[in-house]
Amino acid sequence: MMYFEKGGAGLELGSSDLKEGLFTALEKLGKRHKVLAIPPDYTRLPSRAGELTELCWNYYGEALTDVLPALGTHSPMTAPQIEHMFGAMPSSLIREHDWRNDVVTLGTVPAEFVKEVSEGAVDFPWPAQVNKLLRDGGFDLILSIGQVVPHEVVGMANYNKNIFVGTGGSEGINKSHFIGAAYGMERMMGHADTPVRRVFNYASDNFANHLPIVYVQTVVGLDKTDGKVKTRGLFIGDDFEVFDKAARLALEVNFEMLDRPLKKVVVYLDPTEFKSTWLGNKSIYRTRMAIDDEGELIVLAPALKEFGEDKEIDRLIRKYGYFGTPFTLKACDENEELRQNLGAAAHLIHGSTEGRFSVTYCPGKKEGNLSREEIESVGFKWADYDEVVGSYNPDELKDGFNILPDGEEIFYISNPALGLWAYRERFKY
């Protein structure tokens, strides 16, 4: 059921619009006595989910007893991040998700179903895991809050991904990532109906329909006319319709179809959001269908200090590197530690260009940042941040095509998390 919907590629929703829409939906739900909010973490800051979570606290007061950021495998939020994202909402409401220890399994999607929807790419069963707070917390309302945007693992982010991955367990996260990697992320990105989404939907319909989940979904995109991030839609409901409508708008807002492939792309990673290649490789995922064969991707990463936000995943990335699908699948066959961390294996596949174009990471010189030796050891090229910024200064570039003083043409992206770019002939409809 839809409780509120407002959206359009030409709309701009301000804070008052978000408050009005959210409160309208919450009033339709009636009085609630114990509420859990599940927003994304700080890596999804532009989603407006932090503001919406604070508004939920404004509306429910003491009835909002717990806020569980959907960390997935990400690092826990710091106190400054919590304050910045959630405003005046008390930090004492925050609960930290432990994806290895704090989960329960609601049910298991049969291997036969997984094999069918993945067209034979994998044939293992998939456990629908969630943080035990959802099952055992005694809530009469669970608000899953987040942004629908193109995504490399599931096609379009959010909806029940926020539940089964954001609050999920190691086996469920690892296997869901591997399903998408084995099937092929270029076949899924920008699509709402994908094998991974069908697995999640099966779990929602069969194992989680007793949970009182209502989805609060935003659509947010970059306005190329003024370079500002703007909220284009707010959709609130409790079934697939809320996701479907948001995904349709996100495809309009966040997807840029190009008439020719790109020879050189420069991506900037905001230091407040991107500190790892686990997140920073969105620069690769979201542009891979746009970059020409033998093209070049330059990633300006001033705060890049690690590969994986999880210590074990970081270790595996350092050990195996981003060397393509055949290499990674062979490594899985030969190494139990990688088979037990299929999410890491999937990420290694996602982060490789399969040799089709080059990736040059430019970490800043801040103490603790990744070194040249570390960058090159995992299969990327390295370049000096200051030298590269001398040629490609983010303060002087606009999103999209830029012709530089020396006549060179580049394509600039100020935040890869907000979009998906593809050359028309390479996009899989």
N, C-alpha and C positions, 0 to 999 in steps of 0.2 A: 504494500500500500504506500502511495506517495502522500507525504504530509506537507511538503512544500517543494516548489520548483520555480526557479527563475534563472534564466540564462540566455545568452546570445553572444555571438562573436563580436558584436558591436557594443555590448553593454559594459558598464563599469560599476561594480558593486562596492560601495564604501562601507565603513564600519556600521553606520546606521542601517544600511540595507541588510547586512549580515545579522545584526541584532534582531531586526524586525522579522526576518525570515526564520531564524532559529526559534525565537520566542513563539511565533505563530505555530510552528510544528510542535513545540513542547506543550503548548496549551492543548492541542488536539490529543496529545497522549494522556492527558489527565494527571492527577496527582501521583507522584512516586515517592517512595519512602527511603530507598537505598539505591544510589546511582553510581555506576562505574563509568568513567570516561577513558577511552583508549585513543589518544592522539598519536601522531608520529613523533619522532624525536627531533632534535635540533637540525638534523641533516635535511629536514623538509620544512625549514623555516618559512619559505615563501608561500606555503600552502594556506596560510591564514588559520591553520588548525589551532595554533596557540591562542589566538584571539578568540576563536570559537569555544575553546575549552574554558577560558576565563569567563566567557559569557554564560556557559553552562553553570559555572560556580555562582555567578551573579544570580542566576535564575533559581537554582535549587538550594543554595546555601548549605546548611549542614547535611542535607540529604545527599549531596555529592560527597561520598565518603572516601573514594579512592580514584586516583588518576594513574593509569598504567601506560607510560609511553611504549609504543610498539617498537622496541629496540631491535627485534630480530637478533642478528649477530653483531649489531653496532655497539660501540662503547657506551656505558651509562652517561647520562647527561650530568654536566657539572652544575654547581650552584649558580654561577653567572648565566649559563645557558637557560636554566630553569626560570630564572627571574626575567631574562630577556624575552623568552618565548611566551610565558604564561602570565606576565604582568603581576597584578596584585594578588592572584590566587596563592594561597598558602603553600609553601614548598613541602609542608608536612603531609600533604595529600599524595605526593608522588610515591609510587611503588616501583622498584627496580626489577625488571624482568630478567631472569636467569634462564637462558635458552637451553641449558644443559640439565638443570636440576628442578626447576619450578613448574614442570609441565605434566599434564595428564593426557591420555589418549582417549578421545571420545568414540572412536570407531576406526575401522580400516577399510579404505577403498580397495576392492578386489584387484588383483593383478590383471585379471582378464579385462577389466574396464580400462585400466591404465594402458595396457597394450593396445586396446582398440582405439582409444582417442589419440594415442601417440603414433598411430600407424605402424606399430611394431618397433618403434625406436627403443622402448624399454618394456619390461614385462614384470616388474616387481609390484607388490602391494604398497599402498601409501597410507601412513598413519595420520589421522586428523588430530594433531596435537595442539593444545592451547595452554596458556598459563592456568594453573589450578584455581586461581582467583575467580575466573569466569564461571567455573563449574560449582565451586564450593563457597563463593562469597555471599550467597543469598541475595543477589541483586534483583530488583524488579525492573531495572532498565540498564542496558549496556549501550553506551553511545560510542560508536566507532567513527572517528572523525579523521578526515584526510582528503588528499587531493587525487583526482583521477588524471593521469598523465601517461603518455607512452612509456612502456617499461620493457626491459630486455628479458626478464624472466617469465613474465606472465602475459605480455602483450600490452595491457593497460593496467597501471597500478591501482591499488586500493580495492574497495568493496571487501570481500571476504579474504583477500590477501592480507589485509591489515590484521585480521584475526589469526589465520593459520600460519602466516610467516612472521608478522610483527610480534605476536605473542606465542609463536610456535616453539617446537622443540627441535633438537639437533637432527633427528632422523627425518622429520617432516620437512624441515627447511632444506636439508641436504638433498633429499630425493626430489623435491619440487623443482629446485634449481637444475638438477641433472636432467629431469624430464624435458625441460625447455631447451637445454643445451644440446641434448641428443637429437631432439626433433628439429632444432635449427631456429635460432632467435630471429634471423632475418625473415623467417616465415611467419613470425608472430608479432613483432614490434608494430604497434599501431592498430592491432586487432583486438576487439573485445572478446571474441570467441576463439579460444586457443585450447590446446590439450591441457595445459596447466590450469586454466580457468575452469574447464569442464571437471577436472578432478576436484578443485575447490568447491564447485557448485554441487557435485555429488555429496561431498562431505557436509555442506550446509544443509542440503535437503534431507539427508539421512541421519546425521549425527548431531547437528547443532540447532535443529529447528525448535528445540525447547528453550533455547537461550533467548532472552528478551532483547535482541540486538536491533538497534536502529542506526542506520548509516547516515552520517552527515558529510556530504561530498562537495568539495569545491572544484572548480576549474579555473586555473590561473595561468596566465601567459604573458609573454613580453610584447609590449606594444612597440613595434619598430618605428613608429612615427615620432615618439618621444623617448624611447629607450627605457620606459618605466614598466614595472611588473604590475599587472592589473588583474583583478578578480572578475571573471566573465560569467560565472554561474555558481549557484548554490542549489543542491538537490538533497532532499531529506526523505528517507523512506526505509522500509524494512524488507524489501525483496529485490530481485534482480533488476526490476524496472528502474530503480534509482541509479544503479550503476550504468545501465544501458543508455539512459538519457545523458548522464554526465560524460560517458565515453564518446558519444556522438559529437557532443560539443567540443570535447578535448581534441578530437581529430581535426576539427576546424581551427581551433585556437593554437594547438601545440605542434602541429605537423606542417612542415614546409616541403612541398614538392618542387624539385628543381628540374629545369629543362636540360641541364648539362651537368656532367660530373665535375667535381671540384678537384683542382690540382693541389692547392695548398689551403689547409684549414688551420686557424689559430684559435685555441680555446683557452679561456681564462677560468681558473678555479678559485673562487672566493675563499680566502684563508679562514674565514669563520665557519665555513661549511665543509671544506675538502682538505683532509689531512692524510688521506690514504689512497692508494690506487684502488682499493676495494670500492671506494666511492668515486674517485677521480676518473676511473676508467669509463664512467658515463660519457666522457669525451670521445671514447672509442665506440662504445655501444650505439650511441645516438647519431653518430655521423658515418658509420661504416657503410651504409647504403648510399651515401652521397659522394664519398671519396673515390676518385678515379684509380684505376690500376696504376701502380707505381707513383701514386700521389703521396702527399706528406701531411701528417698531422703533428702540429706543434702544441704542446700542452704547457701553459704557464701555470705553475703550481707552487706559489710562494710559501705554502705551509706544509708541504709534503714531507711527513716524518716517518711513515710506515707503509707497508703493503696491505696487511690485513688489520682490521680494528680488533679482532680477536687474536690472542697471542699464538694459538695453535694454527689458525689459518695463515697468519703472518709467516710462521715458520715454514708451512707447506709451500706458500708462494715463493719464498726465498729458495727453497730446495728444488722445486720443479720448474718455475718460471712460466712465461707466456710464450710457448713455442708451438702452438697450433693444436688442432683437434687430433690428428693421428698420434702425435707425441704424447698428448695427455691421456688418450684412451689406452695407449700401450703402457703408460706409467700406472694407470689404474689396474690393468691386468696383472702387473708385476709387483705392485706394492699395496699391502693391506691397509696401511695408514691412509692412503688416498681413497681407497674403496670405502673406508669408514668416514670419509669427509667429502662426500660427493658434491656438496655445495662449493667447496674449494675447487674441486676438479672442474665443475661447471664454470666457475669464475675464470679459471685459467683458459678455458676455451673461449669464453666471451671476450677476454682481454687480449686475445691474439688476433692479428689481422690475417692470419693464414698466409703470411708472406705477400699479401696483395698490395699493401702500402706500408709506409714507415711511420713509426711513432717516436717522437722526440719529447721526452719529459724534461722540464726545466724547473727543478726545485730551487727555492730561494736559498740564501746562504745563512739563514737562521740556524743557530746551534741546535743540533739534534735532527735536522732535516736529512733526508736520504742523500747519500753521496753518489758521485759518478759511478764508482765501482758497484754499488748496490743496484743502481738503475740498470746498468749494462748487464749485470749478472742475470737478470730475469728476462732479457730479450729486447729491451727498449734501447733507443739511443738517448744520449744525454747532451744537454747544452747548458751553457752558463746563463742563468736567469737574467742578470743585468745586461749582458751583451744582447740577448734576444729581445728584451724589452726596448733596447735602444733602437731596434728596427721595427718592432711591433708593440707599440705602447698602448695598453688597454685604455688609457685615459684619452687617447686620440682616435681610437677606432670606433666605428659604429657596427652594430650587429648586421651581418649580411656581407655583401660584396664591398670591398674597399680597393681603390686604386691608389697605391703609394706614390710618393714623389718621384721615385725612380722608375715608375711605370709598372711595377709588379702588382698583380692582382691576387688578393687573398680573400678568404671568406672567414669572418670573425664571429665567434659565439661567446657571449659574456657569461652564460650559465647553461651548461649542457643538460642540467636536470629539468629544465623547463620545456624541452622540446624534442622533436625527432626530425631529422633531415634525410631526404632520400632523392636520388636521381630517378626520374620517372621510369626509366626502362629497367631499373633494378628492383623497384618496390614490388613485393608480392601481394597482389590483390586477393 
